[in-house]
Structure formats: C-alpha cells, structure tokens
Amino acid sequence: MNATASMLTALTTTLAFEPQGAVAGNLTVGRGTLDGRAVRVALIEGRFASGAVGAAEAERLVALLKVAAVERAPLVLYLDSAGAKVSEGLRALGAFRALFRAALDVRAAGVPIAAVLGKNCYGGSSMLAHLAGRRLFSPGTQLAMSGPAILAAQAGMNALDEMFRAMAEAAISPAARAQASAANTVWDGGDPGPWLREALAVPAGEARALHELLGHRLAAAAVTPLEPVQRRDLERIYPEGYEARETHGLLAGEGRRNGASEPFVGLVARKPVGAERAWRFADHVWQLASRPPERLEVFLDSATHAARLEDEKVVLSEYIVAMSLALDHLARAGTQVGLTIVGQAGGGVYVALAAPARRVTSLYGADIQVLPGAAVAAILGESRESAPAFDDYRAAGVADDELKLGFVP
C-alpha cells in the first residue's frame, strides 16, 4: 500500500467513517466522529479521470456542504483530484461555480474545515483545499493550479523533459507547500487524530489577514500605477460616463448608469492571471471594505490563470482563492456584486469571481470555456474548442444574463 492509500485508510479509521447514500462518480460522502463529536466527511478519490469533479460529484457535494453550513458541523475534505472534469466542458464549469459558492457559505458560517490531500490536488480542487483552515499533505501530494504537463507546455518544454519535470515537481511538492504556510503539514505516517483535533478546533482564519500574509509572500517588486484608459466596452456599459485606470490587465474605476455611480474592478486584456495581479485585484476590493458600496461590478476578460513556475512557487491557488474571499466579504457586507464577462473567461479565475457574484452577465460575443483549447488538449490529448451560444451558457449555469452591446477589444 502506497503512502497516499495508507493516509486515506488512517483517516477513515480515525474518523470511523460511515458512507451515506450512493457513490457519485469519484465522490463518497458520509459521517464520522472525533472524540464523540459528529464530523461531516467528503472523499474525492482518483477512481475515474484522476478523481476529477463533474456535475454529478458537484451536485452531491453541494448538498453535503449545505447540511454542514446549517449544522455547523466540522467538515473533512479528502481531495485526490485533478480538478473539474474537462471532458464535461461548460457543464463542469457551471457545476464548479455552484460548488465553490456552497463552500464559501460553509466557510462564512464559521464551520471548521480540514483538507486532507491525496496524490493530486490541481485546479479547482486546490482552490477547495485553500478554503480549509488546515491542510494535511501526503508525502506524494502535488498541489497546484496547473500540473507539470501544463506547466511544461506553457514554458515551451517537453512534458517528458526530466530536468523541467523535476523543477516543477519540486516547486509544487509537500515540502515546498509546508515551507510556504504554517497551515500546511506533511503526514508523518502516524495517527492523523492529533492533527485533525487541532485542524477542526477553530474555523479558518480571517480573510483580510490572509490577504496581508499573501502580500508579504510575494517578492518585492515595483508596483506600476494604474493609468487612465478608455475602453469601448465601458462606453457601452456606462453610457452616462465612466473613469477607468488600467495597467498590465488590472482595471479599476467608477462608472455611471441608471442615474447611479458604482465602482468597478476587472481582470482584462486577455492576460492569464498570476499571483501578483490576483493579489492586486483583491487589494482593490479590500480597499472598498471599510465603506462597502451598494454595487460593485467585476469585469473579466481572461480565459485562465498563469501556468508559470514562478507563480506556482508562491502557491497561486491561494491568490486565486483570496480574490474570491475578498468579493465574498463585500457581498456579505451588503454589496451587490456582479460579474460581467467582456471577452474570455474560464477555469479557476472564472470560478473565483463568479461564485460570490449575485449574477453573471455575458456580453454579446463573450467566450466562456472550461479551459483554453491548448490546456484542454494537454489534458485530454485533443482540443474541444467550440463557439457556444448564450443559451448554452445559461443551461450550464455559467452565465445568467446576456448584454447585447457588442464587444470591441
């Protein structure tokens, strides 16, 4: 028995895990106990497609999360998963939006969450892991937004190149993750009970404090100020006028429509989102937190996160999740958060911004995909690019409304 399988056995034994209901694809849900206290448990195992989460798994997990939020029962997530089921396309993306929304609700309810990680923890699964207050890594865990094959493809390297693969695996290894955060622990092969007791003793940390810690983790770099900019899409969205500033794909400003002004922030210019830009986005949102506005509009024109080693070294997943936590904080303070897709959208960046939003609007001509075609090809061996209509977006749950203003990049 390998270390990952041994850890899962130790976990289920310690919790006296009892499955409830039928297995949903890669997901088994149930109950356990720890020191006489009831614990809700979800196990995502690598039975099919590397443990990927599709619509069936997401629907079942959302039901469990809703129960945990009401009961305020401690929650243990076992994640051995490559993320969303890319083969399901938009359906998987919409399911993950609903899943992450439910997970944010659990965290906001003050439910203690502990994440135990198997061999793979990529993409959306790595985001779920970072809603937990504590994470326990198997000695062989790889946690990242992008796996080694995608990192290699983005760097123009052969995925079989031993030197690059060794560099990538070292960057996303349990040892590297434990060094990055005190919330990460590598399983020592013993009884996980003491770790579980500590992990489930208190809820996850305060989101603003996490944001500050992530800022300190970034290497010191000159911050380029936002410069005034004009955009034809904003002219159409805000016919009564707007002021916008942008640099390197980070957009911020204020617009006026229907007789009222509203702030906006966005990730645009079709640039993949890296750790620094994600942190600066969240920082703009947190600056609004002292006096939450009535409305905040978020604009998105970025199909994916950055698949770069330098971003994975600082744990890109945490920065993607931190954007979602900042927006969720504002929404719970009474701000009506809306997301408008003005160009491209997909993957974990879309999920992070869409989950806290009251509604998602697709500008006419916008392109929403589970992942860009090149990433899909790296995972499935073939590209499944298509041009869905808005009815497809609505049916999949990735967009709620369409704004027919046209899009000019």
C-alpha positions as CSV (number, residue, x, y, z in Angstrom):
1,M,0.0,0.0,0.0
2,N,1.4,3.4,-1.0
3,A,1.6,6.4,1.3
4,T,-1.5,8.1,-0.2
5,A,-3.6,4.9,0.2
6,S,-2.3,4.4,3.7
7,M,-3.2,8.0,4.7
8,L,-6.7,7.6,3.4
9,T,-7.1,4.3,5.4
10,A,-5.7,6.0,8.5
11,L,-8.1,9.0,8.0
12,T,-11.3,6.9,7.6
13,T,-10.3,4.6,10.5
14,T,-9.6,7.5,12.9
15,L,-13.0,9.1,12.0
16,A,-14.9,5.8,12.0
17,F,-16.2,6.9,8.6
18,E,-19.6,5.6,7.5
19,P,-20.6,6.3,3.9
20,Q,-24.1,7.6,3.4
21,G,-26.0,7.2,0.1
22,A,-24.7,6.0,-3.2
23,V,-21.3,6.9,-4.6
24,A,-21.4,9.7,-7.1
25,G,-18.6,9.1,-9.6
26,N,-15.4,9.9,-7.7
27,L,-17.2,11.2,-4.6
28,T,-18.3,9.4,-1.4
29,V,-19.9,11.4,1.4
30,G,-20.7,10.3,4.9
31,R,-20.3,10.9,8.6
32,G,-17.6,10.2,11.2
33,T,-16.8,11.0,14.8
34,L,-13.9,12.6,16.5
35,D,-13.8,12.5,20.3
36,G,-17.5,11.9,20.2
37,R,-18.2,14.9,18.0
38,A,-20.0,14.3,14.7
39,V,-18.0,15.2,11.6
40,R,-19.2,15.5,8.0
41,V,-16.8,13.9,5.5
42,A,-16.4,14.0,1.7
43,L,-13.9,11.8,-0.1
44,I,-12.9,12.6,-3.6
45,E,-10.8,9.7,-4.9
46,G,-9.0,9.1,-8.1
47,R,-11.2,6.3,-9.4
48,F,-12.1,7.9,-12.8
49,A,-10.3,10.6,-14.7
50,S,-7.8,11.3,-11.9
51,G,-10.6,12.0,-9.4
52,A,-11.9,14.9,-11.5
53,V,-15.1,16.6,-10.3
54,G,-18.0,16.8,-12.7
55,A,-21.7,17.7,-12.4
56,A,-22.7,14.6,-10.5
57,E,-19.9,14.9,-7.9
58,A,-20.5,18.7,-7.5
59,E,-24.3,18.3,-7.0
60,R,-23.8,15.7,-4.3
61,L,-21.1,17.7,-2.6
62,V,-23.2,20.9,-2.7
63,A,-25.9,19.0,-0.8
64,L,-23.4,17.9,1.9
65,L,-22.0,21.5,2.2
66,K,-25.4,22.9,2.7
67,V,-26.1,20.5,5.5
68,A,-22.7,21.3,7.1
69,A,-23.4,25.0,6.9
70,V,-26.8,24.6,8.7
71,E,-25.5,22.1,11.3
72,R,-22.2,24.0,11.7
73,A,-20.7,20.5,11.9
74,P,-16.9,20.2,11.3
75,L,-16.1,19.2,7.8
76,V,-13.2,17.0,6.5
77,L,-12.5,17.0,2.8
78,Y,-10.3,14.3,1.3
79,L,-9.1,15.6,-2.1
80,D,-7.3,13.4,-4.6
81,S,-8.5,15.2,-7.7
82,A,-7.2,16.8,-10.9
83,G,-10.0,19.4,-10.6
84,A,-13.0,19.8,-12.8
85,K,-13.9,17.2,-15.4
86,V,-12.7,18.9,-18.5
87,S,-14.4,16.3,-20.7
88,E,-17.8,17.7,-19.5
89,G,-17.0,21.2,-20.7
90,L,-19.3,24.1,-19.7
91,R,-21.4,21.7,-17.6
92,A,-18.5,21.0,-15.3
93,L,-17.6,24.8,-15.1
94,G,-21.1,25.7,-14.1
95,A,-21.2,22.9,-11.5
96,F,-17.9,24.1,-10.0
97,R,-19.3,27.6,-9.8
98,A,-22.2,26.3,-7.6
99,L,-19.8,24.1,-5.6
100,F,-17.5,26.9,-4.8
101,R,-20.4,29.1,-3.8
102,A,-21.6,26.5,-1.3
103,A,-18.0,26.1,0.0
104,L,-17.8,29.8,0.6
105,D,-21.1,29.6,2.5
106,V,-19.6,26.9,4.8
107,R,-16.5,28.9,5.5
108,A,-18.5,32.1,6.2
109,A,-20.8,30.1,8.6
110,G,-17.7,29.5,10.8
111,V,-17.6,25.8,10.1
112,P,-14.1,24.3,10.8
113,I,-12.8,22.7,7.6
114,A,-9.8,20.4,7.3
115,A,-8.4,19.3,3.9
116,V,-6.5,16.0,3.6
117,L,-4.8,15.7,0.2
118,G,-4.1,12.7,-1.8
119,K,-1.7,12.3,-4.8
120,N,-3.2,15.0,-7.0
121,C,-4.7,18.4,-6.0
122,Y,-5.0,20.6,-9.1
123,G,-7.1,23.4,-10.3
124,G,-10.5,23.7,-8.7
125,S,-9.6,21.1,-6.1
126,S,-6.6,23.1,-5.0
127,M,-9.0,26.0,-4.6
128,L,-11.3,24.0,-2.4
129,A,-8.3,23.0,-0.3
130,H,-7.5,26.6,0.4
131,L,-10.9,27.3,1.8
132,A,-9.9,25.0,4.7
133,G,-8.1,26.3,7.7
134,R,-5.6,23.5,7.7
135,R,-4.2,21.1,5.0
136,L,-2.6,17.7,5.5
137,F,-0.4,16.6,2.6
138,S,0.5,13.0,1.7
139,P,4.3,12.7,1.1
140,G,3.5,12.4,-2.6
141,T,0.9,15.2,-3.0
142,Q,1.2,17.7,-5.8
143,L,-0.8,20.8,-5.2
144,A,-1.0,23.5,-7.9
145,M,-3.4,25.3,-10.2
146,S,-1.5,23.6,-13.1
147,G,0.1,20.2,-13.2
148,P,3.6,19.6,-14.6
149,A,2.4,18.8,-18.1
150,I,0.6,22.1,-18.5
151,L,3.5,24.0,-16.9
152,A,5.8,22.4,-19.4
153,A,3.6,23.2,-22.3
154,Q,3.3,26.8,-21.3
155,A,7.1,27.0,-20.9
156,G,7.6,25.5,-24.4
157,M,9.2,22.4,-22.9
158,N,8.6,18.7,-23.5
159,A,6.5,17.4,-20.6
160,L,8.8,14.4,-20.5
161,D,11.9,16.5,-20.0
162,E,13.4,15.2,-16.8
163,M,15.1,18.4,-15.7
164,F,12.0,20.6,-16.1
165,R,9.7,18.0,-14.6
166,A,12.0,17.7,-11.5
167,M,11.9,21.5,-11.2
168,A,8.1,21.6,-11.5
169,E,7.6,18.8,-9.0
170,A,9.9,20.4,-6.5
171,A,8.0,23.7,-6.8
172,I,4.6,22.1,-6.0
173,S,5.9,19.4,-3.6
174,P,4.6,18.9,0.0
175,A,7.9,20.2,1.4
176,A,7.6,23.4,-0.6
177,R,4.0,23.9,0.4
178,A,4.8,23.3,4.1
179,Q,7.5,25.9,3.9
180,A,5.1,28.4,2.3
181,S,2.4,28.3,5.0
182,A,2.1,27.2,8.6
183,A,-1.4,25.9,7.7
184,N,0.2,23.1,5.7
185,T,1.5,19.9,7.3
186,V,3.1,16.7,5.7
187,W,1.7,13.5,7.1
188,D,4.3,11.6,9.1
189,G,2.7,8.2,8.6
190,G,1.2,8.1,12.1
191,D,-2.2,8.6,13.6
192,P,-3.9,11.6,12.0
193,G,-6.1,12.1,15.1
194,P,-4.0,14.8,16.8
195,W,-3.7,16.8,13.5
196,L,-7.5,16.5,13.0
197,R,-8.2,17.7,16.5
198,E,-6.1,20.8,16.0
199,A,-7.4,21.4,12.5
200,L,-11.0,21.2,13.5
201,A,-10.7,23.1,16.7
202,V,-11.2,26.5,15.1
203,P,-12.7,28.0,11.9
204,A,-10.5,29.1,9.0
205,G,-8.6,32.4,9.6
206,E,-9.9,35.9,8.8
207,A,-9.8,36.6,5.1
208,R,-8.3,40.1,5.4
209,A,-5.4,38.7,7.5
210,L,-4.8,36.0,4.9
211,H,-4.6,38.7,2.2
212,E,-1.9,40.6,4.1
213,L,0.1,37.4,4.6
214,L,-0.1,36.7,0.8
215,G,1.2,40.2,0.1
216,H,4.2,39.6,2.3
217,R,4.9,36.3,0.5
218,L,5.3,38.0,-2.9
219,A,8.8,39.0,-3.9
220,A,9.3,42.8,-3.6
221,A,8.6,44.4,-7.0
222,A,7.9,47.9,-8.2
223,V,4.2,48.5,-8.4
224,T,3.2,50.1,-11.6
225,P,0.5,52.7,-11.1
226,L,-2.8,52.4,-12.9
227,E,-3.0,54.8,-15.9
228,P,-6.2,56.5,-17.3
229,V,-7.7,54.4,-20.1
230,Q,-10.6,54.5,-22.5
231,R,-12.4,51.3,-23.5
232,R,-15.2,51.0,-26.0
233,D,-16.9,48.2,-24.0
234,L,-17.1,50.5,-20.9
235,E,-18.6,53.3,-23.1
236,R,-21.4,51.0,-23.9
237,I,-21.9,49.6,-20.4
238,Y,-21.7,53.1,-18.8
239,P,-23.5,55.4,-21.3
240,E,-23.7,58.2,-18.6
241,G,-19.9,58.3,-18.3
242,Y,-17.0,56.5,-16.5
243,E,-13.5,56.9,-15.3
244,A,-11.1,54.0,-15.7
245,R,-7.5,53.2,-15.0
246,E,-5.6,50.1,-16.1
247,T,-2.1,48.6,-16.2
248,H,-1.0,45.1,-17.1
249,G,-4.5,43.9,-17.3
250,L,-5.8,45.2,-14.0
251,L,-8.7,47.6,-14.4
252,A,-10.3,49.8,-11.8
253,G,-12.6,52.8,-11.8
254,E,-16.1,54.1,-11.5
255,G,-19.0,54.2,-13.9
256,R,-22.5,55.7,-14.0
257,R,-25.6,54.1,-15.3
258,N,-29.3,54.3,-14.5
259,G,-28.6,57.5,-12.6
260,A,-26.2,55.9,-10.1
261,S,-22.5,55.6,-9.8
262,E,-20.7,52.3,-9.0
263,P,-17.1,51.2,-8.6
264,F,-15.7,48.5,-10.8
265,V,-12.6,46.3,-10.9
266,G,-11.5,43.9,-13.5
267,L,-9.0,41.4,-14.9
268,V,-8.8,42.3,-18.6
269,A,-6.5,42.4,-21.7
270,R,-6.8,38.6,-22.0
271,K,-3.7,38.2,-19.9
272,P,-3.5,34.9,-17.8
273,V,-3.8,35.8,-14.1
274,G,-0.7,35.3,-12.0
275,A,-0.2,35.7,-8.2
276,E,0.7,39.4,-8.2
277,R,-2.2,40.5,-10.4
278,A,-4.6,38.4,-8.3
279,W,-3.3,40.0,-5.1
280,R,-3.6,43.5,-6.5
281,F,-7.2,42.7,-7.6
282,A,-8.1,41.5,-4.1
283,D,-6.4,44.6,-2.7
284,H,-8.6,46.9,-4.7
285,V,-11.7,45.0,-3.4
286,W,-10.4,45.2,0.2
287,Q,-10.0,49.0,-0.1
288,L,-13.8,49.2,-0.5
289,A,-14.5,47.1,2.6
290,S,-14.4,50.0,5.1
291,R,-17.3,51.6,3.3
292,P,-19.0,48.8,1.3
293,P,-20.6,50.3,-1.8
294,E,-24.2,49.4,-2.8
295,R,-22.9,47.8,-6.0
296,L,-19.6,46.6,-7.4
297,E,-19.2,45.4,-11.0
298,V,-16.4,43.0,-11.8
299,F,-15.2,42.7,-15.4
300,L,-13.4,39.7,-16.7
301,D,-11.5,39.1,-20.0
302,S,-9.1,36.4,-19.0
303,A,-9.5,32.7,-20.0
304,T,-7.3,31.2,-17.4
305,H,-4.6,31.5,-14.7
306,A,-0.9,31.9,-15.5
307,A,0.7,28.5,-15.9
308,R,4.2,29.5,-14.7
309,L,6.6,28.0,-12.2
310,E,7.2,31.4,-10.5
311,D,3.5,31.7,-9.7
312,E,3.2,28.1,-8.5
313,K,6.2,28.6,-6.2
314,V,4.2,31.1,-4.2
315,V,1.1,28.9,-4.3
316,L,-1.0,30.5,-7.0
317,S,-4.1,28.7,-5.8
318,E,-4.2,30.8,-2.6
319,Y,-4.1,34.0,-4.5
320,I,-6.9,32.9,-6.8
321,V,-9.0,31.9,-3.7
322,A,-8.1,35.2,-2.0
323,M,-9.8,37.2,-4.8
324,S,-13.0,35.2,-4.1
325,L,-12.8,35.7,-0.4
326,A,-12.4,39.5,-0.8
327,L,-15.5,39.6,-3.1
328,D,-17.4,37.3,-0.8
329,H,-16.6,39.5,2.2
330,L,-18.0,42.6,0.4
331,A,-21.1,40.7,-0.7
332,R,-21.9,39.6,2.8
333,A,-21.5,43.2,3.9
334,G,-24.4,44.1,1.6
335,T,-22.7,45.0,-1.7
336,Q,-24.5,43.7,-4.8
337,V,-21.5,42.0,-6.6
338,G,-22.0,41.5,-10.3
339,L,-19.6,39.8,-12.8
340,T,-19.7,40.8,-16.5
341,I,-17.7,38.7,-19.0
342,V,-16.5,41.2,-21.6
343,G,-14.2,38.8,-23.5
344,Q,-12.9,35.5,-22.5
345,A,-13.4,33.6,-19.3
346,G,-12.8,30.1,-17.9
347,G,-11.1,27.9,-15.3
348,G,-10.4,28.8,-11.7
349,V,-10.3,32.5,-12.3
350,Y,-13.9,32.4,-13.6
351,V,-15.0,30.3,-10.7
352,A,-13.3,32.5,-8.1
353,L,-15.1,35.6,-9.4
354,A,-18.4,34.0,-10.4
355,A,-19.1,32.2,-7.1
356,P,-19.5,35.4,-4.9
357,A,-21.5,37.2,-7.6
358,R,-25.2,37.7,-7.4
359,R,-25.4,37.3,-11.2
360,V,-23.1,36.7,-14.1
361,T,-23.7,38.6,-17.3
362,S,-22.2,37.6,-20.6
363,L,-21.5,40.5,-23.0
364,Y,-22.7,39.6,-26.5
365,G,-19.8,37.8,-28.2
366,A,-18.0,36.7,-25.0
367,D,-16.3,33.4,-25.0
368,I,-16.6,31.2,-21.9
369,Q,-14.9,27.8,-21.8
370,V,-13.9,25.4,-19.1
371,L,-10.2,25.9,-20.1
372,P,-8.5,27.3,-23.2
373,G,-8.1,24.8,-26.1
374,A,-4.4,24.3,-25.5
375,A,-4.9,23.3,-21.9
376,V,-7.8,21.0,-22.8
377,A,-5.5,19.4,-25.4
378,A,-2.7,18.9,-22.8
379,I,-5.2,17.1,-20.5
380,L,-7.4,15.1,-23.0
381,G,-5.0,14.8,-25.9
382,E,-7.4,16.7,-28.1
383,S,-8.9,20.2,-28.2
384,R,-12.6,20.6,-27.9
385,E,-12.9,24.2,-28.7
386,S,-16.3,25.4,-29.8
387,A,-18.4,28.6,-30.0
388,P,-21.4,28.1,-27.7
389,A,-24.4,30.3,-27.8
390,F,-25.7,32.1,-24.8
391,D,-28.4,29.5,-24.3
392,D,-25.6,27.0,-23.7
393,Y,-24.1,29.3,-21.1
394,R,-27.4,29.7,-19.3
395,A,-28.1,25.9,-19.4
396,A,-24.7,25.1,-18.0
397,G,-25.1,27.7,-15.2
398,V,-22.0,29.8,-16.2
399,A,-24.0,32.9,-17.1
400,D,-27.3,34.3,-16.0
401,D,-27.9,37.2,-18.4
402,E,-26.7,38.4,-21.7
403,L,-25.9,42.1,-22.5
404,K,-26.2,42.7,-26.3
405,L,-23.9,45.7,-26.6
406,G,-21.3,44.1,-28.7
407,F,-17.6,43.7,-27.7
408,V,-14.7,45.6,-29.1
409,P,-11.3,44.6,-27.6
